[in-house]
Each structure stands twice: as structure tokens, then as C-alpha cells.
Amino acid sequence: MKDKVVNIHPHASKRAIERGATEDEIIETVNNGEEFPAKFGRTGFRKNFSFDNDWNGKHYSTKQIEAYSVEEEDSWIVITVIVKYF
């Protein structure tokens, strides 16, 4: 199921930029991250990335991307992105 094209909705792109996620990280999360059920019949994907950098004035070693998606016949449409730093 994960071997589908990943399309990122403009809303998700905007949120990703605000929250520090790249398009490549989002695609990697959908293709290789942990899959979990989400609200409203959506599918979530989660993946941790090494970060070892500063975000909003604080240093973090890990960045976690959560991509909430809707499955279509031949693709995933990412509708929003959450980023957690720890």
C-alpha cells in the first residue's frame, strides 16, 4: 500500500514550512514510517529523523514528522503535517 505516489496538499506544504519539515522528509515518512489510524478515516504516518540542531532557540537531537493522509486509488494525499522536536 505504501508504494503509491505521495502528493502534498498546499495546506500541508504551508504547515510543513512553518513547522520545519521538508518535502523529502514528508515523502520519506509516508513511504517508510510507522502507519497508524487517524481521525475521520485518515491514515497517519510517523517517522523520527536525526536532527541535532536548534529550533526556536532550543537544541534538539530528534525531529518527528507526522503526516496525515487520505488514500486515493494510486496515491496518498498528505493533508497536514505535524512536527515534534525532542
N, C-alpha and C positions, 0 to 999 in steps of 0.2 A: 504493500500500500504506500510505502514511503518513496517509491521510485517514480514519483509524479513531479511535474513541473511545479515550482513554487513561485506564485505571484504575490506581490506585496501591495496591498491596497494603499492609496495615497494617505489615508488616515494613519495607517501603521507606519508608513515611511516617516511621516511628520513626528509621530511619537518616538520612533526609534532614534531620530536625530536628537530630540530633546533629552532622551534618556541615556544616550551614549552607546547605542547598538549600531553595528554596521549591517549593510545588506548581506554581506558574505556570512556574518555571524548568524543572521536570521535564517538564511538558507541552510547553513550547517546544522542549526538547531532542529529545523523541520526534518531534514534528511537523516540525522544521526542522533538526535536527542531522545530523551525518555518521552513516550507518548502517554497522555492521561486524558480522561474525560473532563470536559468543562461545561459550564452552564449553557443553557439554551441550545443543546445539541452540538456544540462546537467541540473541537479537539484541541488540546493544549500540547505543546512540545516544550521540553525544558532541557537546557544543557549548561554546564559550568565551563567557563573559559578561564585560563590563567590570565591575570590582569596585571598585578604588581605595578600599580600606578596610582595616581591621585585622581579623585573625582570629587568635585565640590569642596576642595580644600582638605580632604582626608585621604589617607593612603589605604588601599585595599589590595588584597592578594588575588581575589576571585571575583569574577563578574558572572552572574547567572542570567541567561536570557530565557524568557518565557514567551512563546509565540502562540497566540490564539488564532485558530484557523477554521475555515469552512472547507469541507471536501467537495470538490466537483468531480465530474467523470474522469478527467485526466489531469487534474491539478489540485493543489492546495492554495487557497487564497488566505493569506495572513491578514487578519483584520485589526489586530492590535498587538503591541509588543510591551512587555514589562521587563525592566532590568533591575536586578538587585545586586548590590555590592556587599561583599563581606570578606 
